[in-house]
């Protein structure tokens, strides 16, 4: 949702045309009838993806880990990695318990990437983000259709009705969050003033949510300047495959990029079209 001239809206409409995606374009009148919980402004429109859905992240992680163990993986739970060092023809992984050497490693450590790879030639900006959950004041949020949403402007945000039918989750984009600092000492306390932007967002665009949140969560994400992730080998260390800086979009893409990472670690190449995110030949920050 947002102004039709906004760059992100233009990109969405271009992608729809190029790939013949199943969609609807809704104006303010159509939105008021079908999704009355949202408020569109003059010049706004909404694009509905008929095939969109959601995943449960905690269950997804548990399922993937369990399947990996069934296939022979060893998972070292609650074991922080302290150092990743190319050594000869292999890579050494050091933890508080010991050190192990492997032929190749895939590094997917999220906001800890700058800690574990301090000489990374590309900048990954680690930000402290807030998610907030609000209770609806009408039942419109939990009708037969309950799509997740993104608003492009004037406040870039996203949200989704929770699957349990109790609340609506809201989040903001990178520019609206402060740097995280040391990821090992993340400030998880939300100050009242940090909610002002949420309060204004509800007043202007989502008035059928109660203005006081019922739950808050603080977490981190890693961003690159271009918002394109870093995928591929480290310079001078082809057996260290990096996946970082997904700019908030990594989790939903993890099955596909997991396949890419496995290909790169085992074969040094991938048949998937990932040149646009590859670290090979990429200009350093």
Protein Blocks (a to p, Z undefined) as FASTA:
>chain_A
ZZfkbmklmmmmmmmmmnopacddddfklmmmmmmmbccdehiacdddfkbccddfklmm
mmmmmmmmmnopacdehiacfbdcdehjbccdddfkbccddfbdcddehjmlmmmmmmbc
bdcddddddddddddfbfklmmmblcddddfbfbdcdddddfklmaccddddfklpcceb
jaklccfbdcfklmmmmmmmmmmmmmmbcfbdfbdcdddddddfklpacedddehiakbc
cdehkloplmmmmmmmmmmmmmmmmnopafbdcklmcfghpacZZ
